[in-house]
Amino acid sequence: MQTLSATTARSWLRETVAGAMLVLMMAVLASTIRSAEAHETIERGRPAADTTAPVVRSVDIRGNRHFSDETLMENIQTRPNRRILGIPGLTWWRWVHQLGSADWMWDRLGSALRSGGEPPAYLDSTTVGADAGRMQLFYQQRGFRDASVSYEVQSRPGDNQVRVVFDVTPGPATYLRRVRYAGLDSLQTEQKRRLVEETVFETSSVSLSDTLRVSVRGQRYREPALLEERRRLLSFLQNEGYAAVSRDSIRAVVYQVAPDSFDVTLRVRTGPRYRFGDVRFEATGPATEPPRYDTLSVAVDTTGGGHPQVTSRIADNGHLDPSILRRSLQFTPGSYYDQSAVQATKRRLEDTGVFSFTDLSPQYDEATRVDTTGAAYLPLRIEGRTRQRHRVQAETFALQRESVGGTDANPRLNEFGVGLSGVYENANAFGGGETFRFRTSASVATGLDSMLVSSNQFEASTSLVLPYLVRPFRSLDRTFDLTNARTRISLTGLTALRSDLRLRIRSRVNARLRLEMDHTPTQSSLVDVMDLSVSNPDTLDQFSRKFLDRVFG
């Protein structure tokens, strides 16, 4: 047996690490040069910086007592060069850029260094003035109507670096006193109460008369809050049946009633209130087949006097079942229009994986009235384009396993293996959006000094994803008001053999039934109703009988 001294081992380790570092640095440099060429092409279209201007050493804000400096810095484009650990003067990236700009530097290497570095932060008086204007507007939009922001450039004799200081004079804060909602006379008292409960304003009193009024308690005037209230009001009305209301339908008028107080009137044009009318589902596929027409049986709200129908037209897809629409509908035809339910229906259709494109559009020009006093029935058109049902994919791979430090008792392992895997997916197995997937892979390995197969492995998995919860769990969808729900059934099997030892080293089968429930777009629950795994119980016995007994007797 050969042994290495500690000195030789350390020397070998140092040389190995140095070689690896050199290779890594060369690879990074090569990629940087390539990116520098692309970066240089882009930079040619930009105006060059004034290299005679002083360099910005620091940017500071004075007089700020109401917001964090980090928040105000988001409105400032004038920035000094980056520092390492915030240490003044330690501008590593600027040094790299200056090194790449040296006259004696090789062009390609210089371009790479300039691309990876940072040019000097030259002072631009136009940019600084715009920064002061943005900061002043930021203050004014947040209740400081008389705020003013100026700037000062401080320099030192004999130094080409300057300090930029923004001076903030916020002035007195202004507050909201009262908010009126004009144009909501058609809303019922219960609707007005729900509207006020979700307002962004801190209310002290509420008047639910014909003109809805709220008194605001100690809240500074903020334009972003008014924009958020308009967005919330728009969403509320669309979900209460006013389908035609838009951002242009809501205007905010601000009145200054005192030097430090404002009243706001939100003028709203709600337009007519609608109910869901006929639902027309039109789907097209990639095949060439005659269209099919169906009328779906769904629950209908007839309190408005009408009886809407749900119809479907499916062309160029003979396998799609109209029941996929019945399960995806998140509203009841005949009920008052609800934009959130329309969006939820669109999400359900897209999450089935059957459609590459969906569009849900109200047909305003086809709205009808059952009588002159009730709400009009607004037809809804649902368009969908289905994707290819079948997908087949094959992959090949290769691997090499090698061990170090072989001895007579423990020979060195040096194997080479190849493998093949295949995937078949059916995006609409039974016509209702069910996704079937089957994957299999196999690999064999042999020693480089032998032509015999030393090990092999085979794995297969199949899964079926249903775009709904199976019985008896289907009621959970309505109980928890889920945004989406799926049932996943999967079966996986794997076996691995060592041919040279005549030993099965792995063998198992796993079966699982899982419920996948989406409560919100970002929150989900996974419930494993059944998770059954079976492993080969003879593996250890085989290892003892065929390996340990043979080696140790």
N, C-alpha and C positions, 0 to 999 in steps of 0.2 A: 504493500500500500504506500502511495506517495503522499507526503505531507508538505504543507507550505508553512514557512515561518511567518510570524506575525508581521515582520517588516515587509516581506514579499507580498503578503495579503493586502496590507495597507497601500503599498505602491500600486498593486494591480487595481484596487478599488478606486484610487485617485485617477489613474489613467482611464478607467472605464467611465467614471463620472465626467471627466474632462472631455472625453470623446463625445459622450452623449450631449453635453452642453453645447459643444461646437456644432454638432449636427442640428440641434434644435435652433441655435442662433442663426445658422445659415438658412434653415427653412423659414423662420420668421422674417429674416431679411428679404428673402426672395418674394414671399407673399406681400411684404410691405412695399417692395418696389413695384409690384404689379398694381397694388391699390393706389400707389402714389401716382402712377401714370393716369389712372382714371380720375383721381382727385385733381390732378393738374389740368386735365381737360375741362373739368367743371369750373375751376377757378379762373380760367382764361376769360370767361364771360362776366366776371365780377370786377368792379372798379378797384384799382390798387389803393392801398392805404397810404396816407401821407407819412412817409418815413422821417420827415423833418419835425413832426409834432412830438411833444413830450409823451412819455410813457406813463400810464395810469398806475400808481403804486398802491392806492387803496381808495375805496368808496365808502363814505360814512353818511349817516342820516342824523340830523339834529332836530330836536323839537317834537319828536314822535312820542306820544304818551298813550295812544289809543290802540295801536296795532303792533304786532311783532315786526321786528326788522326783517325777518325772513319773508313775511307776507308782502312788505313793501318792496323788497328786492326783486320779487317776481315781475314788477313793473319797470325795472331798470335794466337796460341793455348795456350800459357802460360797466365793464367789469375789469378788475385787474387780472394779471396772469395767475394761474393756479399755483399754489404753494404746496410743498410736501409737508404734511403734518401742521399746516398753517404757520410755518416758521417764516417770518419776514425775510425776503431776499432769496429764499430757497426755491426759485422758479425753475425747476428741472426741465419742464417741457419747453419753456422759452429758450433755454440754453441749447436743447437739442435742435430746435428750429434754427437758431443762429449758427450752429455748427454746420447744418445743411446748406446755409446760405453763404458760406465762406467761398471766396473766389477760387481757392485751390482744390475745392471738393469736386470729386467725380460727379458728373451730371446725374446719373441714375441713382447713385448712393445719396447725393444731396436731395434729390426729389423724395426719396424714401424717408430721410430724416425730417425734412420739412413736413411731410404728411403725418408722421408720427408725433411731431412736436406741436408747438403752439406759437403763432406769430406774436410779436410784442403787442401789447394792448395800447396802441397809440390813441391819444386823446382826440376825439371828434366832437367839436363844439355843437354840431347839428344834432348828433345823437344825445348828448347831455341835455340840450334844451328840450328835445322830445321826451326824455325821461322825466324831466320836471313837470311837463304838461300831463303825462300819464299819471304821475303820482298825485297831482292836484285834482284831476278828474276822479281818481280813486277816492279821495277824501270827500269830494262833493257828492258823489253817488252814495255815500254812506253817512249822510246827515250833516256834514260840515260844509254848508253851502258857501261860506265866505272864506274857505281855506285857500291859502296861497303857498306856492312852493318855489323857492329860488335856489340857485346853486352858486358855489364858489370854488374856484380852482386855486389851490394853494401850492406854491412851489418854493424850493430852497435855492439860494444862490449856488451856482456851479453844479447843480444837479438836474439831470434831464428827466427826472421822475416827479410826478405831481400827485397831489391828493385832491379828490373831488368830494365836496361836502354839499349835501342837499339840506337846506334849511326849510323846515315845515312850520308854518303858522296856521294851525287848524281853525282858529276862531271858535265861536260858540256853536254847540251842537243844536240841531233842530230835531223836534220830536213829532210823532204822529199823534193827533188828538182824536179824530173820528174817521171812520171809513163807511161810505155808503155804497150799496149795490143797487144801481138803478137799472130797471128793465127786467127784474125777476118777479114781477107781479103774478105771473102765471104759475109760479112754484107754490106748492102747498106748504102749510106750516111745518109739517114733519120734514119736508125736503129742506126748507130753510134752516131748520134746527140742525140737521146733519151737515149741511154746508158750513155752518158756523163752527161746529165742533172740530172740524179739520183745518180751520184757518191757520195761517202762519203767524197771525198777529196775536199778541198777548192782550186779550179782551178783559175789560172790567165790567161792561154791561152790554146787553144785546136787546135790540128792538126787532121783533118779528112781524112788524106791521107790513102794509103793502110795499113800502120801500125799506128794505132790510138795512139796518144800521148797527154798527158795533163801535163802542168806545174803546180806545186803546190805552193801556196802562204803561206809562213810562218806557215806551219803545222808541228808539232813535229812528228817524226817517232813513230808509235804505232802499235805493232803487232795485237792487237784486231781490229784496223781499217782495216788492211789488210784482216783479217778473215771475217769481215763484208762485205768488198768489194767483196771477193770471193763468199760469199753466195749470194749477190745481183746479181753478174754477172751470177752465175749458174741459178738463178731464171729467169733472163732476157732471157737467151738463151733458156731455156726450154719453155718459153712462146712465143718464136719466131720461133718455129718449130724444134729446135734441141733437140729432145726427148731423145736421148741416152747420152747426156752430163751428167757427174757426178762430184763429188768433186775431184776424182782422175784425171779428165780431165783438171784441172786448177792448175798450180804451180806458186808460187811467187819466183822470184830470186832477191836478194838484192845485189846491188853494192855500195861500199863506194867510192864516187868520190871526197870527201874532208873530212877533219877530223870531220866536223860537218854536213855532208850532205850525203844523200843516194839517189840512183836511184833504182826504182823497175820495173821489167819486169814481167808481168802476162802472162805466156805462156798457151795458150788455145788450146785444141783439140776439136773442136766443133762436129766433126762427120757429117754425112749427115743430110740434112734438110728434114723433113717429112710433109706430109699432113695427115689429118684424113682419114682413109680408111673405110672399112666396119665395122659396129658396130654390134656385136653379143651379145644379151641380153639373159642370161640363168638364170632362176629362178626356185627354187625348194621349195616345201612346206612340211608341216607335214602330209598331207593326202596321199592317195594312188590313184592316177588318172593317166591316160595316158597323155603323153606330147602333147602340142598344139604348132603349128608352125604358125608364122605370119610374114608378111613383112609390116613394118610401112611406111606410107607416110609422109616424112619430107622434108624440104627445103634442097637442096644440092648445094654446090659450084662446078661448072663444069669448072672453069677457068683453072684448071690443066690438062684437057683432060679426066679425069675419071668421073665415076658416081657411087659413093659408095652407098651401100644399108644398111638399118637398119633392122635387123631381130631379132625375139625373139623365144625362146623356153621355155615354161612354163610347168613344170611337177609337179604333186602331188599338184596342186592348181587350181581347176576349176573356182575360183571366181576372180582371179587376171586378170585385163585387161591390155594389152600391152600399152594402152594410158598413163599409169603412167610413162613409159620411155620417151614417146614423150614430156610430160610436164617437165620432169626433165632434159632433154638434154640442156646443156648450151653452146654447140658449134655446128657448122654447118659441117656435113660431107663433106669432100672435101677441107675444108679450112686448113691453116697451123696449125700444131699441137700446142696446147696451154695447158700447164700443169695446169695453174690456172683454166681453164674451166673444165678440167677433175676433179679436186678437188671440184669445185662448183657443178658438176653433182653428185658426190658422196654424198655431203652434202644434196642436194635436195632429193635424194633417201632415205637417212637415216632419214631425218626429217619428212617423211611421216608417220613414225611409223609402216610401214608394214614389214620392213626387220629387222631381228636380226643380219644380217651380209651382208656386201657388199664388193666387190673387183673389181677394174678397172685396167686392166693390158694390156699394148701394146704388140702386138704379132710381135716382130722384125723378127722372122724367116719366117713370112708370108708376109713381106712387098713386094710390087710389084711396077714396074714402067710402066707408060703408054708410055714414050719415054725415050731416053738416056739423055736428057738435063733437064727434069723437076724433081721435087721432088718426092720421092717414097711415095706411099700410105701405111700408117701404120694401119693395122686393130686394133680395140680396143675390148677387151672382157670384158663384164660386168657381174659379177656373183652376185646373191642375194639369200639369204635364208630367206623365210618369217616366221614370228612368228605365233602363234595360233591366229585365228581371234577373238574368243569369250573369254571373261573373266567375271566371276561372283564372287562377293564378298559380304559376309554378316557380319554384326557386331551387337553386342548387347552392351548396356551400361546401367548404373544405376546412379541415382543422388539423393541427399538429400538436401532439402532447410530447413533452420531453422533460425528463427529470435530470438533476445534476447529482454528482457525488455517488455514482454507482459503485458497488462493491461486489465481491464474489457471492456473498450471501444475499445481497439485494441488488440484482442486475439493474443497470440503467434502462429506464423506459424511454423508448423513442418510437412513437406511433404516428401514422398519417391516416386521416379518415376523410371520407367524402359522404355527402348526404343529399337527399332530394326531398322536397316538401311540396305539397299541393293544397290549394284552397278552392272550394266551390261554395258560392253564395247565391241564394235565391231570395231576392228582395221582396217577393210577394208570393210566398209558397202556397197559401190556400185561398188567395184572393182578397183577404181582409187586412193586408199589411203585415202578415207574419214573416219574419226573416229567418230563414234556415241557413245554417253555415256548417260546413264539414271541412276539417283540416286534418291532414295526415303527414307524417314525416318519418323518414327512415335513414339510418346512417350505419356505415360499417367502417372499421379501422383495422389496420394491419401494421405489423412491425416493419421498419425499413430494411431490416436484415432478414426478413422472411416474407414469403408470398402467402402465408396462411392468414385467414381472418382471425384477429385476436379478440374483437368485441363488436357487438352490433346492438342497435337500439331501435325500437319502433314505438311511435306515439300516434294516437288518433283522438280527435275530439269532435264532438258535434253539439250544436246548440240550436234552440228554437226560441226566438224572442217574439212574444205576443204583445201587440200594442194596447193591451188592456189587462186588468186583473182577472184571474180565473175565479170561478166559484170555489169556495164560499166567501172569497175576499172582495168581491166586486163592489160591495156596499162601502168599502173604505174610500173609494174614489169620491163619493158625494159627502161622506161623513167628515173627511178632512179637507174638502175643497181643493183637491190636488190639481196642479197645473198640468201634470202628465203622469201616466202610470204604465208600467210594463211588467210582464211576467217572463222570466228567463229560465228555461229548462236546459240543463247541460249534462253531458256525459263525457268523461275523459278516461282514457286508458293508456298505460305506459308499461313497457317491459324492456329490460336491458340485460344482455348476456355477456359473460366473459368466456369466449370459446376456448381459450387456452387453459382455463381453469375448470371448464365445464360447470360454470356457476352462474345462476341467475341472480344478479346483484340488486335489481330493482324490479318490482312488479306490483302495480296498484291500479285500482279502478275507483273513480269518484263520480257520484251522481248528486245533482243539486237542483233544488227548486227555489228560486229567489223572486221576491217581490221588490220592484224598484219603483219608489214613489217620490215624485218631485213636488215639494211643498211650495217652493218659490223657484225662480230661475237660478238661484245660487244655493239652495238648501234641499237636500235629498235624504231619503231614508232607504236603507237596504235591509230587508228582512229575509233571512234564510229559513224558509218553512221546513226544508229537508236538506241535510248535507251529510251524505253517506259515503264513507271511504272504506275500501277493502284492500288490504295489502296481502301479499303472498306470505303466509305464515311459515313456509318451509325454507325461506332464504337463510336464516341463521343456522338451521339444521344442515343445509347443504354446505354452508361455509365451514362448519365444524367437520363434517364428514369428508368433504372433498378437498379441503385445503389444510385446516389445522392438523387433522389426524395424519395427513400425508406428509406434512412438513416436519411436525414434531413427534410423530409416532404415537 
